[in-house]
Amino acid sequence: MRLNLQGRKFRAGINHNPPNSVIDVNSRIHRGFEDTMFEILSEYFNFSLNLIDFEGEYGNINDNGQWIGLIGGLINDILPIVEFR
């Protein structure tokens, strides 16, 4: 039995990390291995994915003591899914 997510929308944080995740800065096209995997999964399970580029920030604490980057996206409830590399 196939799981049907009924077109549900998810957000995932990514960083440019060829060949796994490749982001063309000008056209915002995602075309790496992991991006292809997400595309195949989204078609199979019927969901859409909004990939959010964190521009190389995996996670740091800023001067105000708050997390930024992918970790900040999780902590601040911006992202339910994060791709680490």
N, CA, C and O atoms as a GROMACS GRO file, in nm:
protein
  340
    1MET      N    1   0.085  -0.118   0.000
    1MET     CA    2   0.000   0.000   0.000
    1MET      C    3   0.090   0.125   0.000
    1MET      O    4   0.182   0.135   0.080
    2ARG      N    5   0.062   0.217  -0.088
    2ARG     CA    6   0.139   0.340  -0.099
    2ARG      C    7   0.078   0.447  -0.008
    2ARG      O    8  -0.043   0.464  -0.003
    3LEU      N    9   0.165   0.519   0.063
    3LEU     CA   10   0.122   0.630   0.147
    3LEU      C   11   0.094   0.751   0.058
    3LEU      O   12   0.182   0.793  -0.016
    4ASN      N   13  -0.026   0.807   0.065
    4ASN     CA   14  -0.062   0.925  -0.012
    4ASN      C   15  -0.072   1.043   0.084
    4ASN      O   16  -0.160   1.047   0.170
    5LEU      N   17   0.019   1.137   0.069
    5LEU     CA   18   0.019   1.255   0.157
    5LEU      C   19  -0.073   1.366   0.106
    5LEU      O   20  -0.072   1.477   0.160
    6GLN      N   21  -0.152   1.337   0.004
    6GLN     CA   22  -0.259   1.423  -0.044
    6GLN      C   23  -0.216   1.566  -0.074
    6GLN      O   24  -0.286   1.662  -0.040
    7GLY      N   25  -0.101   1.580  -0.139
    7GLY     CA   26  -0.056   1.712  -0.181
    7GLY      C   27  -0.005   1.801  -0.070
    7GLY      O   28   0.011   1.922  -0.090
    8ARG      N   29   0.021   1.744   0.046
    8ARG     CA   30   0.069   1.823   0.160
    8ARG      C   31   0.200   1.894   0.126
    8ARG      O   32   0.282   1.840   0.051
    9LYS      N   33   0.220   2.013   0.180
    9LYS     CA   34   0.340   2.092   0.153
    9LYS      C   35   0.436   2.085   0.272
    9LYS      O   36   0.395   2.102   0.387
   10PHE      N   37   0.564   2.059   0.242
   10PHE     CA   38   0.668   2.053   0.344
   10PHE      C   39   0.777   2.154   0.312
   10PHE      O   40   0.794   2.194   0.196
   11ARG      N   41   0.850   2.196   0.413
   11ARG     CA   42   0.966   2.283   0.396
   11ARG      C   43   1.090   2.205   0.439
   11ARG      O   44   1.088   2.134   0.540
   12ALA      N   45   1.197   2.218   0.362
   12ALA     CA   46   1.322   2.151   0.396
   12ALA      C   47   1.436   2.250   0.378
   12ALA      O   48   1.440   2.323   0.279
   13GLY      N   49   1.527   2.252   0.470
   13GLY     CA   50   1.644   2.338   0.462
   13GLY      C   51   1.759   2.265   0.396
   13GLY      O   52   1.785   2.149   0.426
   14ILE      N   53   1.828   2.334   0.304
   14ILE     CA   54   1.941   2.275   0.235
   14ILE      C   55   2.055   2.375   0.226
   14ILE      O   56   2.037   2.494   0.252
   15ASN      N   57   2.172   2.326   0.191
   15ASN     CA   58   2.287   2.408   0.161
   15ASN      C   59   2.351   2.357   0.034
   15ASN      O   60   2.345   2.237   0.004
   16HIS      N   61   2.412   2.446  -0.041
   16HIS     CA   62   2.483   2.410  -0.164
   16HIS      C   63   2.600   2.319  -0.125
   16HIS      O   64   2.691   2.360  -0.054
   17ASN      N   65   2.597   2.194  -0.174
   17ASN     CA   66   2.699   2.096  -0.140
   17ASN      C   67   2.712   1.995  -0.254
   17ASN      O   68   2.666   1.881  -0.241
   18PRO      N   69   2.774   2.035  -0.368
   18PRO     CA   70   2.785   1.945  -0.484
   18PRO      C   71   2.861   1.818  -0.449
   18PRO      O   72   2.953   1.824  -0.366
   19PRO      N   73   2.829   1.704  -0.506
   19PRO     CA   74   2.722   1.680  -0.603
   19PRO      C   75   2.589   1.644  -0.535
   19PRO      O   76   2.490   1.617  -0.603
   20ASN      N   77   2.587   1.645  -0.402
   20ASN     CA   78   2.466   1.605  -0.330
   20ASN      C   79   2.352   1.704  -0.347
   20ASN      O   80   2.240   1.664  -0.380
   21SER      N   81   2.379   1.828  -0.325
   21SER     CA   82   2.277   1.931  -0.337
   21SER      C   83   2.339   2.049  -0.411
   21SER      O   84   2.430   2.115  -0.360
   22VAL      N   85   2.289   2.076  -0.530
   22VAL     CA   86   2.345   2.181  -0.615
   22VAL      C   87   2.239   2.288  -0.637
   22VAL      O   88   2.129   2.258  -0.683
   23ILE      N   89   2.273   2.412  -0.604
   23ILE     CA   90   2.179   2.523  -0.618
   23ILE      C   91   2.239   2.622  -0.716
   23ILE      O   92   2.346   2.678  -0.691
   24ASP      N   93   2.170   2.646  -0.827
   24ASP     CA   94   2.211   2.747  -0.924
   24ASP      C   95   2.160   2.880  -0.871
   24ASP      O   96   2.039   2.905  -0.871
   25VAL      N   97   2.251   2.965  -0.827
   25VAL     CA   98   2.214   3.089  -0.758
   25VAL      C   99   2.127   3.179  -0.845
   25VAL      O  100   2.032   3.241  -0.795
   26ASN      N  101   2.157   3.188  -0.974
   26ASN     CA  102   2.082   3.278  -1.061
   26ASN      C  103   1.940   3.230  -1.088
   26ASN      O  104   1.846   3.310  -1.083
   27SER      N  105   1.923   3.102  -1.118
   27SER     CA  106   1.791   3.054  -1.154
   27SER      C  107   1.721   2.982  -1.040
   27SER      O  108   1.605   2.942  -1.053
   28ARG      N  109   1.791   2.963  -0.927
   28ARG     CA  110   1.737   2.896  -0.809
   28ARG      C  111   1.692   2.753  -0.839
   28ARG      O  112   1.597   2.703  -0.779
   29ILE      N  113   1.762   2.688  -0.933
   29ILE     CA  114   1.731   2.549  -0.968
   29ILE      C  115   1.809   2.457  -0.875
   29ILE      O  116   1.928   2.476  -0.852
   30HIS      N  117   1.740   2.357  -0.823
   30HIS     CA  118   1.801   2.257  -0.738
   30HIS      C  119   1.820   2.132  -0.823
   30HIS      O  120   1.723   2.080  -0.877
   31ARG      N  121   1.945   2.083  -0.836
   31ARG     CA  122   1.968   1.972  -0.927
   31ARG      C  123   2.077   1.876  -0.880
   31ARG      O  124   2.151   1.824  -0.964
   32GLY      N  125   2.089   1.851  -0.755
   32GLY     CA  126   2.186   1.755  -0.704
   32GLY      C  127   2.121   1.620  -0.678
   32GLY      O  128   2.001   1.602  -0.698
   33PHE      N  129   2.201   1.524  -0.632
   33PHE     CA  130   2.152   1.390  -0.604
   33PHE      C  131   2.038   1.392  -0.503
   33PHE      O  132   1.933   1.331  -0.526
   34GLU      N  133   2.056   1.461  -0.391
   34GLU     CA  134   1.953   1.464  -0.287
   34GLU      C  135   1.829   1.538  -0.334
   34GLU      O  136   1.717   1.503  -0.296
   35ASP      N  137   1.848   1.640  -0.417
   35ASP     CA  138   1.735   1.713  -0.471
   35ASP      C  139   1.652   1.623  -0.564
   35ASP      O  140   1.530   1.629  -0.564
   36THR      N  141   1.721   1.541  -0.642
   36THR     CA  142   1.653   1.445  -0.730
   36THR      C  143   1.577   1.342  -0.646
   36THR      O  144   1.464   1.305  -0.680
   37MET      N  145   1.638   1.297  -0.538
   37MET     CA  146   1.573   1.201  -0.449
   37MET      C  147   1.444   1.262  -0.391
   37MET      O  148   1.341   1.195  -0.389
   38PHE      N  149   1.450   1.386  -0.344
   38PHE     CA  150   1.330   1.452  -0.291
   38PHE      C  151   1.222   1.463  -0.399
   38PHE      O  152   1.104   1.446  -0.370
   39GLU      N  153   1.263   1.492  -0.522
   39GLU     CA  154   1.166   1.505  -0.632
   39GLU      C  155   1.095   1.372  -0.658
   39GLU      O  156   0.973   1.368  -0.674
   40ILE      N  157   1.171   1.263  -0.662
   40ILE     CA  158   1.113   1.130  -0.684
   40ILE      C  159   1.018   1.093  -0.571
   40ILE      O  160   0.908   1.044  -0.594
   41LEU      N  161   1.062   1.117  -0.447
   41LEU     CA  162   0.977   1.085  -0.331
   41LEU      C  163   0.849   1.168  -0.331
   41LEU      O  164   0.742   1.118  -0.298
   42SER      N  165   0.861   1.297  -0.367
   42SER     CA  166   0.742   1.382  -0.366
   42SER      C  167   0.640   1.337  -0.471
   42SER      O  168   0.519   1.346  -0.447
   43GLU      N  169   0.687   1.290  -0.584
   43GLU     CA  170   0.595   1.240  -0.686
   43GLU      C  171   0.531   1.108  -0.640
   43GLU      O  172   0.411   1.089  -0.657
   44TYR      N  173   0.610   1.020  -0.583
   44TYR     CA  174   0.560   0.889  -0.541
   44TYR      C  175   0.459   0.900  -0.427
   44TYR      O  176   0.355   0.834  -0.428
   45PHE      N  177   0.490   0.985  -0.328
   45PHE     CA  178   0.405   0.996  -0.210
   45PHE      C  179   0.308   1.113  -0.216
   45PHE      O  180   0.234   1.138  -0.120
   46ASN      N  181   0.306   1.187  -0.328
   46ASN     CA  182   0.211   1.296  -0.351
   46ASN      C  183   0.222   1.407  -0.247
   46ASN      O  184   0.128   1.433  -0.172
   47PHE      N  185   0.338   1.470  -0.243
   47PHE     CA  186   0.356   1.589  -0.160
   47PHE      C  187   0.444   1.688  -0.235
   47PHE      O  188   0.511   1.652  -0.332
   48SER      N  189   0.444   1.811  -0.192
   48SER     CA  190   0.532   1.911  -0.253
   48SER      C  191   0.631   1.958  -0.148
   48SER      O  192   0.608   1.948  -0.027
   49LEU      N  193   0.742   2.010  -0.197
   49LEU     CA  194   0.851   2.047  -0.107
   49LEU      C  195   0.904   2.183  -0.145
   49LEU      O  196   0.936   2.209  -0.261
   50ASN      N  197   0.913   2.270  -0.047
   50ASN     CA  198   0.973   2.402  -0.065
   50ASN      C  199   1.113   2.394  -0.004
   50ASN      O  200   1.127   2.387   0.119
   51LEU      N  201   1.217   2.397  -0.089
   51LEU     CA  202   1.355   2.391  -0.041
   51LEU      C  203   1.404   2.531  -0.007
   51LEU      O  204   1.399   2.621  -0.090
   52ILE      N  205   1.450   2.548   0.116
   52ILE     CA  206   1.496   2.678   0.163
   52ILE      C  207   1.648   2.674   0.174
   52ILE      O  208   1.704   2.594   0.249
   53ASP      N  209   1.715   2.760   0.098
   53ASP     CA  210   1.861   2.766   0.095
   53ASP      C  211   1.912   2.848   0.215
   53ASP      O  212   1.876   2.965   0.231
   54PHE      N  213   1.994   2.787   0.297
   54PHE     CA  214   2.051   2.856   0.412
   54PHE      C  215   2.192   2.907   0.384
   54PHE      O  216   2.265   2.943   0.476
   55GLU      N  217   2.229   2.910   0.256
   55GLU     CA  218   2.352   2.973   0.208
   55GLU      C  219   2.476   2.932   0.286
   55GLU      O  220   2.557   3.016   0.324
   56GLY      N  221   2.490   2.803   0.310
   56GLY     CA  222   2.610   2.751   0.375
   56GLY      C  223   2.611   2.754   0.526
   56GLY      O  224   2.706   2.706   0.588
   57GLU      N  225   2.508   2.808   0.587
   57GLU     CA  226   2.501   2.815   0.733
   57GLU      C  227   2.439   2.688   0.788
   57GLU      O  228   2.320   2.662   0.768
   58TYR      N  229   2.518   2.609   0.856
   58TYR     CA  230   2.466   2.486   0.915
   58TYR      C  231   2.411   2.510   1.055
   58TYR      O  232   2.312   2.448   1.095
   59GLY      N  233   2.471   2.599   1.128
   59GLY     CA  234   2.421   2.630   1.261
   59GLY      C  235   2.527   2.693   1.348
   59GLY      O  236   2.631   2.633   1.375
   60ASN      N  237   2.502   2.812   1.391
   60ASN     CA  238   2.589   2.887   1.482
   60ASN      C  239   2.502   2.969   1.576
   60ASN      O  240   2.386   2.997   1.549
   61ILE      N  241   2.562   3.005   1.687
   61ILE     CA  242   2.495   3.096   1.779
   61ILE      C  243   2.545   3.237   1.751
   61ILE      O  244   2.666   3.262   1.752
   62ASN      N  245   2.452   3.329   1.725
   62ASN     CA  246   2.492   3.467   1.694
   62ASN      C  247   2.523   3.545   1.822
   62ASN      O  248   2.518   3.490   1.932
   63ASP      N  249   2.556   3.671   1.807
   63ASP     CA  250   2.592   3.756   1.922
   63ASP      C  251   2.478   3.773   2.022
   63ASP      O  252   2.503   3.803   2.139
   64ASN      N  253   2.355   3.755   1.977
   64ASN     CA  254   2.238   3.767   2.066
   64ASN      C  255   2.206   3.636   2.137
   64ASN      O  256   2.109   3.629   2.213
   65GLY      N  257   2.288   3.532   2.112
   65GLY     CA  258   2.264   3.403   2.176
   65GLY      C  259   2.159   3.318   2.109
   65GLY      O  260   2.110   3.222   2.168
   66GLN      N  261   2.122   3.352   1.985
   66GLN     CA  262   2.021   3.275   1.914
   66GLN      C  263   2.085   3.193   1.804
   66GLN      O  264   2.182   3.235   1.741
   67TRP      N  265   2.028   3.073   1.781
   67TRP     CA  266   2.078   2.987   1.675
   67TRP      C  267   2.036   3.042   1.539
   67TRP      O  268   1.924   3.091   1.523
   68ILE      N  269   2.128   3.034   1.442
   68ILE     CA  270   2.100   3.071   1.303
   68ILE      C  271   2.135   2.952   1.214
   68ILE      O  272   2.188   2.852   1.263
   69GLY      N  273   2.106   2.961   1.087
   69GLY     CA  274   2.136   2.854   0.993
   69GLY      C  275   2.033   2.743   1.001
   69GLY      O  276   1.920   2.764   1.047
   70LEU      N  277   2.073   2.622   0.954
   70LEU     CA  278   1.980   2.510   0.953
   70LEU      C  279   1.931   2.474   1.094
   70LEU      O  280   1.813   2.446   1.113
   71ILE      N  281   2.021   2.477   1.190
   71ILE     CA  282   1.981   2.448   1.329
   71ILE      C  283   1.881   2.553   1.377
   71ILE      O  284   1.781   2.519   1.441
   72GLY      N  285   1.906   2.680   1.347
   72GLY     CA  286   1.812   2.785   1.382
   72GLY      C  287   1.677   2.764   1.316
   72GLY      O  288   1.574   2.793   1.376
   73GLY      N  289   1.678   2.714   1.192
   73GLY     CA  290   1.553   2.684   1.123
   73GLY      C  291   1.470   2.580   1.197
   73GLY      O  292   1.348   2.591   1.203
   74LEU      N  293   1.537   2.480   1.253
   74LEU     CA  294   1.465   2.379   1.331
   74LEU      C  295   1.416   2.435   1.464
   74LEU      O  296   1.300   2.418   1.500
   75ILE      N  297   1.505   2.500   1.535
   75ILE     CA  298   1.471   2.552   1.669
   75ILE      C  299   1.361   2.657   1.662
   75ILE      O  300   1.273   2.661   1.748
   76ASN      N  301   1.367   2.742   1.561
   76ASN     CA  302   1.269   2.851   1.548
   76ASN      C  303   1.144   2.810   1.471
   76ASN      O  304   1.064   2.895   1.432
   77ASP      N  305   1.128   2.679   1.448
   77ASP     CA  306   1.009   2.623   1.384
   77ASP      C  307   0.988   2.675   1.242
   77ASP      O  308   0.874   2.688   1.196
   78ILE      N  309   1.098   2.706   1.172
   78ILE     CA  310   1.090   2.744   1.031
   78ILE      C  311   1.092   2.618   0.946
   78ILE      O  312   1.030   2.613   0.840
   79LEU      N  313   1.164   2.516   0.993
   79LEU     CA  314   1.183   2.392   0.917
   79LEU      C  315   1.143   2.269   0.997
   79LEU      O  316   1.182   2.255   1.113
   80PRO      N  317   1.065   2.181   0.936
   80PRO     CA  318   1.041   2.052   0.999
   80PRO      C  319   1.143   1.948   0.951
   80PRO      O  320   1.164   1.846   1.018
   81ILE      N  321   1.208   1.973   0.835
   81ILE     CA  322   1.302   1.878   0.776
   81ILE      C  323   1.430   1.952   0.743
   81ILE      O  324   1.426   2.061   0.686
   82VAL      N  325   1.544   1.894   0.778
   82VAL     CA  326   1.673   1.954   0.746
   82VAL      C  327   1.762   1.850   0.682
   82VAL      O  328   1.768   1.736   0.727
   83GLU      N  329   1.832   1.890   0.577
   83GLU     CA  330   1.928   1.803   0.509
   83GLU      C  331   2.067   1.847   0.551
   83GLU      O  332   2.109   1.958   0.518
   84PHE      N  333   2.139   1.761   0.622
   84PHE     CA  334   2.275   1.792   0.666
   84PHE      C  335   2.375   1.720   0.577
   84PHE      O  336   2.350   1.609   0.532
   85ARG      N  337   2.487   1.783   0.554
   85ARG     CA  338   2.599   1.722   0.483
   85ARG      C  339   2.725   1.780   0.536
   85ARG      O  340   2.834   1.744   0.491
   0.00000   0.00000   0.00000
